[in-house]
Amino acid sequence: MKISGRNFIAGTIKDVHKGSTTAHVHLEIAGGVIITASITNESVDELGLAPGKKAHALIKSSDVMIAVD
C-alpha cells in the first residue's frame, strides 16, 4: 500500500467497542501506547478488525494543540 500521509503508525488492535453506529478501536503501538480511533461499525466489519490483528493508524491533522489549567 502506498499513501501520502506521513503519520502512519503500525500496531496491534487491543479491542473494539461497537456502539449503535460508531465503534472505538484501540490500537496498541510501541511502548504500550494506545491510540483510539472512532470509526463506523460498517468500517470495522469491512476491515475485519478484531483484537490481535495487525493494523496501522493513519493520523491526519492540520495542527496539534496543547492546553493546561
C-alpha positions in Angstrom: 0.0 0.0 0.0 1.3 3.5 -0.8 -0.1 6.6 0.9 0.9 10.2 1.0 0.2 10.6 4.8 3.4 10.7 6.9 1.8 9.9 10.3 1.4 6.2 9.6 1.9 4.1 12.8 1.9 0.3 13.0 0.3 -1.5 15.9 -1.9 -4.3 17.0 -5.7 -4.0 17.8 -6.2 -4.3 21.5 -10.0 -4.1 21.5 -13.1 -2.9 19.6 -16.1 -1.4 21.3 -19.1 -1.1 18.9 -21.9 1.4 19.7 -25.1 2.0 17.9 -23.4 3.4 14.8 -19.8 4.2 15.8 -17.0 1.9 17.1 -14.0 2.8 19.2 -10.9 0.9 18.1 -7.9 0.7 20.5 -4.6 0.2 18.6 -1.6 -0.6 20.8 1.7 0.8 19.4 5.3 0.6 20.5 5.9 1.2 24.2 2.3 0.1 25.1 0.8 3.4 24.0 -2.8 3.1 22.9 -4.3 5.1 20.0 -8.1 5.3 19.9 -9.9 5.7 16.6 -13.7 6.4 16.3 -14.9 4.8 13.0 -18.2 3.4 11.7 -19.3 -0.1 12.7 -19.5 -0.8 8.9 -15.8 0.0 8.6 -15.0 -2.3 11.5 -16.8 -5.1 9.6 -15.4 -4.3 6.2 -11.8 -4.3 7.5 -12.3 -7.3 9.7 -11.0 -5.5 12.7 -10.6 -7.7 15.8 -8.3 -8.0 18.8 -4.8 -9.3 17.9 -5.0 -8.2 14.2 -2.1 -6.0 12.9 -3.2 -2.6 11.7 -2.0 0.9 11.1 -3.2 4.3 12.5 -3.1 7.0 9.8 -3.3 10.4 11.5 -4.3 13.4 9.5 -4.4 16.8 11.3 -3.6 20.3 10.3 -2.5 21.2 13.8 -2.0 19.9 17.3 -2.9 21.9 20.3 -1.8 21.6 23.9 -3.7 23.1 26.9 -3.1 23.3 30.6 -5.1 24.5 33.5 
